[in-house]
Amino acid sequence: MQKKRKNPFEILQLPQDATEEEVKKAYRKLSFKWHPDLNRSPSANEQMSLLNWAYEKALFDIHERSSFDAPYQMLKLIMDRQNSPLVAKLKALDLIKKKGDFNRIYSIASYRAPLFHLACLMGRFELAEILVLSQVNLNLTDNHGKTGWDVLFQDRGLGKQKTILDDTLETALKIYTPNAIDQSSGQNLFMKLIENNWQRIAEEQLKSGKVLVTYRNPFTGKSALELALEKGWMGMVFQLFEKGAVLKEGDNTLKNINLLLNFLMKRPYLSKGEANVASYLIEHKIGLQEKDSEGRTPLDNAQLFKKMTYYIQISKSINGVGEEKEQNNSEKMSYNLNTKIDLNDVYIYISGKER
């Protein structure tokens, strides 16, 4: 007959979901009762030895505790690919009802990380969502210095899993709010949504009115507005301006979208998204005549900062010239930034007028 395995929690007279503090408290209490120096009973030595074994097993030996420890059971659930997402989610919901340290660090081969990291990296986002519900600390790092926020947003070619990850993100936003800070990068959750191309969820958060649009990353100095500009998300750029977001232009603060084109014309380099925004502003004639703090218009700055393509586009928009006619290759070369161009001639070509 197989010998029944001893349960350290029963020996310590504790429920199986007891916390580490409860284990220590029970051990101290029972030690006073069974210590041979205090108890002359013949069974005192045996009871004290059993008590020491139970204490060590309950606190430090994770393999012996596995049958009684909710966080360890969660780890097994994460690593077990046999369970369907629905079954795994139901089991996880049952586990978080029990007391336990779900921020505990585990080692898998050479990788050391909290449960949340492991759930994300294993693609078990339904379990990551349950851990979010238990309010795990997403600022804890693995042995590579990545936070829970980092692994949550990490691009892994998700495919069908993206819907589950969307649910996890939306749950995280409800629990932590879009202003929760990722301590390793300095970004808030809203900015990480933009940076990682979660446009739909970012726009929903912005519409909710919960986003602190004036927040700037303390490490980079960037704001959500600058990130949205880099992505070329024109709709979000408009919304952020409306909600009080600002851009920094030297010592000046840009608060008005009508000055945005001027701001972009001074940039030494435009991202693809910023270039799309500039083209949108020109096409829709937004801020073409606005002057910056030096009294220059976007056309002046396009000329000053050698943005020839935009100089031509702005000039056309101001003068109401129709669509550009088909040009041969030699004419197209005149727009090449590496070609010396007489700006006065360019202006005459566009407007038909001398300056």
Phi, psi and omega in degrees: 000131182290132180289132180293133180288136181285141179256113183299329180291324177293320179297324179276003178059046182232155172290161185288345178260022181296150179275168179298321179297320178294323177297314180296318180296316179295321180297316179299317181296314182287333177296320177297327182284320190250358181297130183304332179289340183248343183233120184270007181295144178300334183268004184299316181298316181294317180295322180292321177297318179295321179295317178298319179298313182297319180298313181295318181294318183292327185263318194245335185264095188295330181288323177287331183277348193305329181285347187237359190250117185298314179299322180292324176296325177296319178300315179298323180294320179296318184281342183273110182274001182284332182283136175290159179306320182292313179297315180299320181295318180295318179295319180294320178300322178292322182292320184287349175288339180272155178287144178172158181268093181279003173264005183299145180269134178239153178250123175239108188057239181264005183260129178241124184198159173291167181303319184300316178302314183297320179298316180294315183292333177274359181076017180265069185289335176295329177278326175299321179297320179295321178294324175299318179299330178276004176061049174294161181274107183279359176267359174292146183248155173272186183285001173255005178083008180273137177275173175299324178298319181300311183288333179294323184266356184298133183281120181232022182057063195290328182060234183295336182289346183301323180298319179293321179294322175305315179298318180297316179298315182294325175294316179300322180293326178289321183282314189257347185070155182292353180263003178298138186261132169276109189297332183285325183255342182082357180275149170272171186299324179298317179294324178292327175299316180293311184301325184260018171066030174268067189296315183300312182292322179298316180295322178296319179294321180295319179294333181292341180081008183269348187279133174275093190287345182271358183294138176237140177297121183293340181274319185254342183078001182279152176246172177299326180297318179294321178295317179296324177296315180299326179281341183078026180275085188299318180301317179290324178301313177301312182298319181295319176299316181299329183268008173101009177289151181227159173247149178261125178235090186063236178272356183263153176249121182271112184250350189240131181295340178293341178262002185294320180298319177299318179302315182290326181293340180270347182295136178292333181211137178251133172290169179300320179295317179294323177297320178295321178295316179301316180296322178297315181297319180293314182300321182265011175055046180260113174078022183292330184257359183289142180255144178276188183295340177267003179083016181260145176271169176303324178296317178300315183288327176298320178290315183296320183261018172057040174263075189298317181303315181287328176302315180294314182297317181294317180300317178300315183294321180293318186269003175067026179288140181290190183297147182294132179285160180301132182242153173278174186298325182294324178290321181297328181297335181295343180266356181292131184296337182277354180266136178289125183234137172278111185299329178295319178294321179298317181297317179298318181300322185281312190259342183078012182232152174272153183277000000 
